[in-house]
Amino acid sequence: MPTTTRRDRRGDTPPPRTGSSENEVLRGFLDYLRTSITIKVDGTPEPQARTAAVPSGTNLLGLLNHLTFVERSTFLGDEVTDWQATFQAAPADSVADVLSRYRDAVRRANDVLDECTDLSAPIPRPRPDRPAPSIRWALTHMIEETGRHAGHADILRELIDGTTGR
């Protein structure tokens, strides 16, 4: 059985310690994953941040751009007409621009969530004529969506410069 030395260990941050309520656990894990993906993108040099490392065209900046749209759609009620297009950042967007927009979307989503105490209630929407999922569903969906893309980002960042861990 192989042994692991300190040098071989990854710099992972363990899962968060949260409060015991369902809301605290869900939001704690979502924020943990949000931080994980921003760490993967932050500091990635251009043009590597937008360079596809896999045949699908997936790249770090595109993943974070997409997650910005998902946050805004899920928690703020923004309408997205072309989800595939969200996987590409505009050519003029820098890493800092996309990170800033993502962090702003997360801050605004958290402002909405701070006002929500009943997880079974629908997410408040600016347009009441549009159906809204429950807060519980929205949090669970964002954990799944962010976790999946954070995993993609782990692999892409390792391919770029060998950076691993959170």
Protein Blocks (a to p, Z undefined) as FASTA:
>chain_A
ZZddfklpccbdcdddddfbfklmmmmmmmmmmmmmmmmmnopacfklmpcfbfnopafk
lmmmmmmmmmmmmmnopacfblmlmmpccfklcfklmmmmmmmmmmmmmmmmmmpmblkb
ccddfblkbccddfklmmmmmmmmmmmmmmmmmmmmmmmnopgcZZ
